[in-house]
């Protein structure tokens, strides 16, 4: 069964249950695609941005598109949230975050 790759803004995660849902989707996507996965903010010219689960390789492709030199680029990557971002957030929710 394919995983739903559309998610919300990772910076707006409010609780551990919501975070676990993101982690589950990212892990499933990574296992199915045999890749490292995360969440990419994709900006489209015709609408607001959307957040989707993609592989790190897909994220690199989106992030390296020459937007300023090519006005016909329909969408491009703005920011990639790697799996480690979510793991650090989980530590923070669990109260295990060490401050330096």
Secondary structure as GFF3:
##gff-version 3
##sequence-region A 1 100
A	DSSP	beta_strand	6	7	.	.	.	ID=ss1
A	DSSP	three_ten_helix	10	12	.	.	.	ID=ss2
A	DSSP	alpha_helix	16	33	.	.	.	ID=ss3
A	DSSP	beta_strand	37	44	.	.	.	ID=ss4
A	DSSP	beta_strand	47	55	.	.	.	ID=ss5
A	DSSP	alpha_helix	56	63	.	.	.	ID=ss6
A	DSSP	beta_strand	75	82	.	.	.	ID=ss7
A	DSSP	alpha_helix	83	93	.	.	.	ID=ss8
###
